[in-house]
Amino acid sequence: MPIATPRGKDAWNEHARIIEAIGEGAPDRAEELMRRHTRNTTDFYCRQIAAVAGRSV
């Protein structure tokens, strides 16, 4: 299943905030938002893999 399907609206909102920060010329905020987005996506993947493997994260 594509990651965008279950994360859907949350992921798109994260993207919008990243783009907004870039557009406002706020590179530090854009970087922090991108790091948070990457962490959220990684955590989600890890939970999905653990669920399929039958163990908790």
Backbone hydrogen bonds, N-H to C=O, Kabsch-Sander energy under -0.5 kcal/mol:
donor,donor_aa,acceptor,acceptor_aa,energy
5,T,2,P,-1.1
7,R,3,I,-1.8
8,G,4,A,-2.0
10,D,7,R,-1.6
11,A,7,R,-1.0
12,W,8,G,-2.2
13,N,9,K,-2.5
14,E,10,D,-2.2
15,H,11,A,-2.4
16,A,12,W,-2.4
17,R,13,N,-2.1
18,I,14,E,-2.1
19,I,15,H,-2.7
20,E,16,A,-2.4
21,A,17,R,-2.2
22,I,18,I,-2.2
23,G,19,I,-2.7
24,E,20,E,-1.9
25,G,22,I,-1.6
26,A,21,A,-2.8
30,A,26,A,-2.6
31,E,27,P,-2.6
32,E,28,D,-2.3
33,L,29,R,-2.7
34,M,30,A,-2.4
35,R,31,E,-2.7
36,R,32,E,-2.5
37,H,33,L,-2.5
38,T,34,M,-2.7
39,R,35,R,-2.5
40,N,36,R,-2.8
41,T,37,H,-2.5
42,T,38,T,-2.7
43,D,39,R,-2.9
44,F,40,N,-2.2
45,Y,41,T,-2.6
46,C,42,T,-2.7
47,R,43,D,-2.3
48,Q,44,F,-2.4
49,I,45,Y,-2.8
50,A,46,C,-2.4
51,A,47,R,-2.2
52,V,48,Q,-2.1
53,A,49,I,-2.2
54,G,50,A,-0.9
55,R,50,A,-2.8
